[in-house]
Each structure stands twice: as structure tokens, then as C-alpha cells.
Amino acid sequence: MPEAVNALQLLLLTGCRLREVQRLKWEYVHLDEGVIRLPDTKNGARTVQLGESAVGLLGGIPRVEGNPYVITGRKEGGHLTDLEKPWRRIRKEAGLEDVRIHDLRHSFASDALELGEDLIMIGKLLGHRDLKSTARYAHLKKEPIQRAVKGIDLKISAALALPRKTLEATID
């Protein structure tokens, strides 16, 4: 089902909420500006900035005459309402039985954090009103934490290698 694949890729590439992608109308999409302008989200209207891949994906989705939705459903003029069935098949194939669709939004935030974006920027990207919400979304993966520990370890071990008299003089 290409609609489900398009929806899941949009979730991955934009960090949008499932409902925002399911109910996305062509009138909200402005490929020439690289944005989606959502008039009504959980936290009010917001603009979603698009990367090149998201623009390319949206540009390749065929418009269905008489249907205002980007991700069309089975009913004429409607949007795709259920992604759970295809998502279960994808999870099973990938061996990720416990991953929820909403976790794609968390992954977007975690990737942004790993790339060095701060919580304020990540919150803006996700359309959050408050940093507490964003902090729950942005989780560091194991590798960046290990890199940080190694860097800290090197810095501290180098300091500990100073002659004992220098360390004692610093403390006194």
C-alpha cells in the first residue's frame, strides 16, 4: 500500500504527529517554499519546515482528483485512517515488535539531539509549547553517550596524571 509507505516516510522525515500526516491536505503543502502550514494542530497552527527528502517525497505523491488529502484512503475523497495494520507488518519484518508509530516522532527528536540541536530548536521542530514535553522526546542513543563518557574520561585521566604536588597545591 503506497499510501501507508508515504505516510510512514513523512512521519520519519518531518517529526509530525500521526494525525497531522493523516489529515494533511494539499492546500497546506507549499513545496516551492519547502514548508507545510498546518492550520490546526494539538498546539494550534504551525509551520513545518521540510528537508529536501520530504519535498521530494511530497512532490512524487500523485494528487487524486476530488480528494484534498495527501495520504488518500479507500473511501472516495477521504484520508488514510488506519496505519496500524501495515505498521504491524513492517515491525514484524524488521524485528521491532515493540516500536510504536509515535516512536518515529521520538526518533526524529533524538536524531536532532544527536546532531547537536538544543531542546529549544527540537521543540520548535516538533511544535511543542513547553520544553518538558520536548525533553521527554529527545533521547540520546547509546553511542553518543559512550563518546561523551570517553571524552570525559580522557580529560579527567589527563588531569589525574599531573604530578601529585601540583594537584595538592591546586586543592589547598
N, C-alpha and C positions, 0 to 999 in steps of 0.2 A: 504494500500500500504506500505509494509515493507521498501521499499527504502526511502520513504518520512520520515518515522519514524526514520530510521537510520541517514538520513541527519540532521534532526532536533536535534537528540541527539548529533551528532558530533558537531553541532554548539554550543549547550549548554556546552559541555564538553571541547571544545578547544578554544572557542572565535574566531574561524576562520571566515573569510568573507564567505558569501554565495557562491560566485563564486569559492573560494578555495575548499570548500567541494564538490560542484557540479562537478568540474573538477579534483578532486583528483584521481590520478592513483595509482594502486597497487605498481608500481615501486618506488613511493615516500614514501611509508609506510615501516617503519623499526620497527616492533613490538619487536624484540629482543633488540633493543636499546631504545625503548619507545619514538620514535620520528617520525615525518613526515618531510621530507625535500622537501619543495616547491621550485622548481627552478625559478618560475616567479610569483610574486605577485604584488600587486599595488605598493609596495615599493621595488621590487627586490626579490632576493632569500631570504628565511628564513627557519629556523628550528623551528618546533612547538613541544614543549615538551608535552608528553602525560601522564596523570594520569592513574592509574590502571583501572578505569572505561572505559576510552576511549580505552585503549589497549584491554580490554575485549570485548567491543563493536566491534571494528575493527576485532578482532580475530574470532568473531561469524558471520561476514558477509560472505556469500558464494561468492567465485570467480566464475564468469561466463566465461566459456571458450570462447576465442576470443574477450573478452571485457576487455580493460585495466582499466576501471573505477571502483572505489569502489562503487559509487552510480550509479547503472545502470539505463538506461532509457528504453523506449519502443522500440526504434529503435535498431536493432542489432548493437552491437559494440559502442553504444552511452551512454551518461550520462543523468541523470535526468535533464531536462531543466526547469521544472516548479514546484515550490513548493507552489505557491500561492493558488491553489485550495485546497489542503489538509490543508494548513495553515489556510485558512478561516474557514474550518470546525472545526479545533481544537480550534481556537479562539472563535468561537461561542459557542461550547460546554463548554469551560472554562469561558465564560462570559468576555472575554478580547478583545472586538471588536476593540479597538484602538491600539493593540500591533502589531508592525511590526516584520518581521523576523529579521531585523537588530537589533532590540531591544534585541535579545538574546545575541549579542556581547556586548551590553551595560551592560546587566545583569552580564555577565562574569566579566567584569571590575569592576562593583560595588561590586560584591561578593569578589573579590580580595582586593579591598579597605577596605571593612568591616573586612576582615581577617587580616588587618594590613599591607598589601603590599603598598609600596610607588609608586608614579606615574612613576618613572623610571622603576621599575620592571613591572608594569602593561603595560607600553608602550612596553617593551621588549616582554611580553607575547602576545600582540596584533600585534606586528610587525609594530609599529608606528615609524616614524623618529623623530617626534617632540613632546615635552611634551604638547603643546597646544592642539593637537589632543587628546591625552590621557585624558587631563583634561575634555574635552567635553564628554568623555565616562564614566568616573568613577564618579557616583553619589551616595552619601550616601543615604541609606534608612532612613525612619523616626525614627526607633528605636535607631540606633547608635547616631543620633543627639540628641535624648531625653536623652540617657545615658550620653552623653558629657555635656549637659546643667545641668543635675542633679549633676554631679561631680563638675562642675564649681561652681554651686550654693552652694553646701556644703562647698567647700573651701573658697569661699568669705564670706558666712554667718558665718563660724567659725572665720574668721579674724575680721569680724564686731563685734563679741561677745567679743573681747578684751576690757579691761577697756578703757574708753574714754581718760584718761590721757596718756595711752600707745599709742593710735592712734595719739593723738595730738603731743606727743613727736616725733613720727616717721615722721610726716609731717613737723615739724619745723626744 
